[in-house]
Amino acid sequence: MSFTLAIVGRPNVGKSTLFNRLVGQKLALVDDQPGVTRDRREGEARLGDLAFTVIDTAGLDEGARGSLTARMRDQTSMAIAAADAVMFVVDARAGLTPADRVFADLVRKAAKPVVLVANKSEGRQGEAGAAEAYALGLGDPVAVSAEHGEGLGELYDALSVLMPAPDYDDEDEDEPPADAAGEDAGPARPIRVAIVGRPNAGKSTLINRFLGEERLLTSPEAGTTRDSIAVDIDWNGRPFRFFDTAGLRRRARVEEKLEKLSVADALRAIRFAEVVVVVMDAQKMFEEQDLRIADLVEREGRALVLAANKWDLMERKPGAISALRTEADHWLPQVRGVPIVAVSGMTGDGLDRLMTAVENAYTVWNCRVPTSGLNRWFEHMLGANPPPAVSGRRLKLNYITQPKTRPPSFVVFCSRADAVPDSYRRYLVNGLRESFGMPGTPIRVNLREKVNPFAHKRRRT
């Protein structure tokens, strides 16, 4: 059973830097501005031979009931409740503050094992601040520098006391693995789904509805989400990993450093996803930024699904869904047939249809066409519409093959690859999409010249 550790403390004491150090990669956004982290983020950490789950949390701060600050604190409280132990972090350079003392009492009331960490302890000023942390009454402070990787040995000693020793008694080296014994080898790998869109399109609300709890912070104001937060969802027995992302605005409007970091995190989530759901506000459909985001997903080669969110606010008219389908094909011809689903994150309407669309898009994205059927189709396409002559010379397209999926990618061997017009390439892409049932998914058709086995021989004069 995994051991879970929640990292808590007031804003700007280096919690996210320590989180990144423990997980071994820059997952959490880090900036000098306090209050960067808002949602809680989980990661798989390793420290020596210790393996555990670590939770990065928002900085503990006071706020009026119902305010964004208060809801951030509620998220931190839930992380403490779910953890096996708490790592309380203070800033050794700044020394103890009244806020540190208030929140130390909060951690103490949780009745969980506590590791007191004095971060930023490098240098003489840090050493003095680390000694001051004894006054909190949470045990001996562990002096570390998360930025420079100092003090991790002492942190290992403090954590190893709290963690249960691994149980080796039940392991049998001679026992065959589950699949060799004819049993189920374990749960399927989750499908990675990135939820993206413009600010305030309702992405976090939609994921919360899937989870059935307020796992992610939501607010009427745009830009509430900053980090790309991963949450696991089981839907009808199939595992998914959803990534909530920051809203993507036009590049010209992105000025602040923190928003640039958030956007970069969202783009990274798209690149590592398998299916991307572009969430649009049903009251403002197919705006320029929506189209830019969908085009970015197509260029990255991810499976694409469109979600018209806030559908509960729309007037119900006959044929409204069909009109959405027509609009999607008009504005996004490069992914003709892309699934579009009307949903409501507030009421939960359309969630089943959205998940069905995600599963179908994932299946199409992994589609492989049999070689024999592919070349029969290719001959038919060439016969129905032969490639045009260029500069008086006929283009010869020999055959087609599919070297990979995810997305479906094809190679056409021909005589002069650079002379084949883009329009003819689009003709082949549209034909593949319609003939083999690949609506909406990106399709790659590359042209490659056949190698002439006699090219190295010079003609004798």
N, C-alpha and C positions, 0 to 999 in steps of 0.2 A: 504494500500500500504506500502511495507517494506521500512524502512529508511536505507540508505547505507552510511557507514562511511569508508573512505580510510585512512589507517595508513601509513604515509610517514616520511621520514627523511634520513639522511646520514647513511652509513653502521655502524652496530655494536652499535646502540643506544638502542637496546632492543625492536624493533618493533615486532618481532616474539614472544618474551616472553609475551609482552602485548596482542598480538593476542590470544595466547593460554590461557591466564588468562581470557579473555573476553568470549571465546567460551567454557571454562570449561574443555578442554582436550588438550593433547599435539598433535595437528595436524601439526603444522609447526616445521621444524627442527630448533634446537637452538644449537649454538656452539660459542665459544669465537672467532673463526676465522671470520673476516668480510666478507660480501658478500655471506653468506650461501644461503639466499633466492634469487631466480632468477625470477621465474614466480610469477604472482599474484595469491593468494589463497583466496577463499571466505569461510566464516563460519557464522553460526547463533549464534549470541552473546546475552547474557543476563547480565544485570547489574541492580540488584534490580527488579523493575517491567518494566524496559525498555527492549524491544526486538528489535533487529536490525541486519542487515547484515554488517559484517565487512570484509574488504579486507586487507590482508597482502601484502606488496609490497617489491620489491628489493630496497636496499639502493640507494638513489640518489647519483650519482657519475658522473664525467666528463669522456667522452670517445670519440674517433674519430668516425666520421660517418661510419656506417656499422659495427662497432666493436660490440662484445658481450655486452660490458658495455653500449654502446649507445642504443642497442636494449632493454636491461634491463630497461634503463631510459624511453624508449618509452612505455614499459609495465606499468610503474608507472604513466606516463602521462595519459594513457588510463584509469587507475583506478581512477585518480583524476577527469577526465571528466565524468565518469559514476557515481560518488558518489554524495550524497546530501550534504555531509560535509567532511572536511579533519581534521584528527588528526595529527598535526605536532609534532614529537617527537625529543627531544634533550637529550643529555647525561649530567645530572647535575654534575656528578663527573668530567668530562673532561672540562666542561665549554663550552662557545660558541667558534666555530671555523669559519674561513672564509667560509668553505663549508656550515655551517648552515645558514649564512647570505645570501649566493647566492641562496640557495634553498628556503629560506623563501620568497625571491622575486618571485620565480617561483610559490609558493603556493598562494601568494598574487594576482598575475596576473590571477589566475584561477577564481577569483571572487566567491569563495565558502565560506560558513561559516567555520571558523577555530577554533579548540580547540588546544591550545598550551600545550603540556605535557612535563614536565621536569622529565624524568625517572631517576632511580637510585638515588633518592633524600634522601635515608636513611643516617643518620649521618651528622656531621657538614659540611663536604666537599660538600655533596649533597645539603644541605640547601643553601650554598653560590652560587652554580651553578644554582640552581633554580631561585634565585633572579636575577642573571645575565641575564636570558632569557627574562626579560622585555625589553631588548634593541632591540629585534627583531621587536617590534611594532606589534605583533600579539595578543595583549590582555594579560590578566593576566595568567601567567603560572600555570598549575595544577601540584603540586609536588606529584609524585607517586613513588612507587617501585613495578614494575610489578612482580619481582621475589618473593617478600615477601608479596604482596597483600596489601600494604599500600597506602593510599590516594584514594581508590576507591570511598569513599563517596563523596569527592570533585569532582572526575571525573563524578560521577552520576549527581551532581548538574549542572555541565557545559554542559553535554549532554542533560539533560532534558529540558534545555532552547531552544535547537535547534530542538528537535523532536516535531512533531505535536501531540497534545493531542488526545488520542483515541476517536473516534466518537461512542457514544453509542445510539444516537438518532434513528438510522435505525434498531437497533436490536429489535426483537419482541420475547419475551420469549414464547408466545403461538404459534408461528409459527412452524409447524412440520419440521423436517429435510428433506433435499432434497429427500433422498431415501424413506422416509415415504410418501411423497407426490407423489411418482411415477416418480420423475424426476431423472436425472443423478446425482449420488452422487459426481461426481467430476472426475478429470483426473486419469488415472491409475498410479499406482506406477511405477517409472522408473526401468528398468532392469539395475542392476549394472554390468558394464563390465570393467575389468582391462586389460590394454594394457601393456604387458610385453615382455621382450626379452633382447638380448645382447646389449651392448652399440653400438650406431650408426646404429641400424637396421632401423631407420626411424619411430619410434613410434610417436614422437611429430608431425612430418610432416604429418603423416597419420591422426591424430586427427584434425589438422588444416584444412586439406582438407575436412573432414566431416563438420566442422564448417563454412568453406568458409571465414575464416579470420585468421590472424596470432595471434591467442590467446596464443599459447605456443611458448616459445623460441626454435629455432632450430639453429644448427651450424654444420659445417663439423667435428668439433672436438668431440670426444666421451666424454660422461659425462656431457653434458650441463644440462640435467634435474636432479634435486636433490630431490625435494619434490614430493610426489604423489599428483598431481593436479586433482581435480574433475571438469568436465565440463558437462553441460546438453545438450543433443542433441535430437531433435525431428526428427524422420525418418519415413516418410510416416504415420504421425499421431500417432506414438507410441513413448513414451518417453524413453530415455536411459540416464544413467549417466556413462560417461566414466572417467576412472582414468588413467592418464598418469603417468608412473613410471620411476624411474632411471634404467639405464641399469644394468643387473645382470651379473657380471663376476664370474669366479671361485673363490671359497672361499679363496684359497691360494694366489690369487692376490689382495685381498681386504685388504689393510694395514692401510690406513688413517682412522682416527676416523670418519671424515665427510662422507666418502664413506660407512662405516659400518652403519651409521645412515640412509643414503639413501637406502641402501639395506634392512634394517629392515623395513623402510617405505613401500618399494615395496612389501615385503613379507606380510605385514599387509594388503595391498590392495588386494592381492590374496586371503587371508583368508576371507575377507569381501565381495568379489565379488560373483556374481552368474555365470557369464560366464567370462572366461579368454581367451583373444586372444594372442597367442604367435607369435610375429612378428619375422620372420627370413629374413635375407638378401638373396634374390634369387640367388645372385652370390656365396654365401657360405652357402648352405643349409645343414641342419641336422648335424651341428657341435656338438661336445660333449656337449657344454654348452646349445645348443638348446634342446638336448634330456634331459639333467638334469632338465631344467626348465619345460618342458612338463611333466616329471615324477613327479616333485614336485606338479604341478597342479592336476595331477591324485590322488596323495596321499592325497591332501587336499580335494578331493571330489568335485572339481568345474567342471562345464561344460567347455569343451575345444574346441577351434577353432584354426587352424594354418593359418597364413597369410604369403605367400611368397611375401614380399615387394620388391620394385625396379624392378618389372617385366618389366618395360619399357626399362631397360638396357640389357635385355636378348634377344638373337637371337630367333626369332619365328620359332619353328620347329613343324611339325605335331606330335601329340601324346605327347606333352610336359606336358600337364595337367594330362593325364593318368599316365605318368611316375612319377609325383609328388605323385599321389594317391598310386601307388605301393610302392614308397620309404617310404611314411608315415607309411604304414602297416608293412613294413619290420623293420623300426627302432623303431616303437612304437606299438608292438603287444599288450601291455596291454590296449590300447584304439583303437583297430582295428576298422577301418571305420571312424576315426576322420575326420571331414570336413577340407579340405585344399583348400584355395582360393588364386589365383594369383592376386595381387593388385599392384597399384602404388600410393604412397602418393603424388608424384609430379604431375601426370596427372589426378588422380581421377579414373583411370580405375579399375573396379572390386569392387567398393564400394558397389553397390547394391547387388552383389553376397555375399560379406562379411557380410552385415547386414542380408541377408536372412539366411546365415549359423549361425549367432549368434542367431537369433530368433528360428531356428529349434533346435539348441543345447539346448537352454533354455527350449523348449517344451519337448524334450527327457529327460532332467535332472529332469523334474517334472513328468515323466511318472509313472502311476500306472497301474499294470496288474490285471485284475479281478481274484479273488481267484479261481473260478471254472476252468477257462482256465489255470491258473498257475499250478494247481495240475494235470490236464490232461497232460499238457506238461511235468511235473515232472515224471509221470508214464511212459510216452513214453521214456524219457531220461534214466530212470533206466532200462527199458526193452531193449533198444538199446545197453547200455553199463553199466552193473551192477557194483557197487563198488567192488573193489578187496577185497579178504580175507587178513587179517593181522594176522600174527602169527597163522595161521590155523583157525582163527575165522572169520565168515562172518560178514560184516558190514551191519547194517540195517538202511536205511534211510526211515523215515516214511512219512513225508509230508513237504511242504514248504509254507511259507507265506511272505507277503511283509508288514513290519510294517511302513515303511517311504519312502519318496522320497527325492530328493535334496541332494545327488544322490540316484537313485533307490537302495534300500537296502532290502535284503531278508534274512530270517532265515530258515535253514533246521534243522528239529528235527530228531535226529538219536540216535543210541545206544551208540556209542563211538566216541565222537566228536574229541578227540585228535588223533585218529588213522586214520582219513580220510586223504589221501594223498593230498598235494597241487595240484597235477596234476588233481585230480578229481574235486577239487574246480574250477580250471580253465576250465575244461570241462563244468561245469554247467554255469559259467560266459559267456563263448563263446556261449553256447546254448541259454541263455537268450538274449544275444545281437542280435543273428541272428533271432530267432523265434519271438521276440516281437519288432523288429525295434528300437534298441537302439544303433546305431553306435556311437562309439567315446566317449560316456559318461562313467565316472567311475561307476562300478557296485560293490556293496558290497554283498558278500555271507558269512554269519556267520553260524557256526555250533553250535547247542545247544542240549544237551542230554535231552531226555524226563525224567521227574521225575517219579520214580517208587513209586507208592502209598503204596507199601508193604515193602519199604526199611527199615522203622523204626521198623518193626516187626522182632524179632530174631527167627530163627528156633528153635523149641523146640527139645531137645535131649531126 
